[in-house]
Amino acid sequence: MGINSESDISANLQIGPTDLGMVRIYLAGDGVDLPLDFDPDEAEEIAEELRTAAQAARKLAQAGKNRKR
């Protein structure tokens, strides 16, 4: 499965600080229980990657709307 593959899998995502000063991304779903801990600098890098991906997705969605017209 890749980025562009659709899936019927659902999961819950939680993000927050731990008591050890880490940032935890916690993913839980059917048969999945995955805590991922990152130091604050890594977490900020991930946040920037998410922002960049969101901007690219908006551009792709807008380009798709413009082609349908």
Protein Blocks (a to p, Z undefined) as FASTA:
>chain_A
ZZklccfbdcdddddddfkopacdddddehiacdddddfklmmmmmmmmmmmmmmmmmmm
mmmmmmmZZ
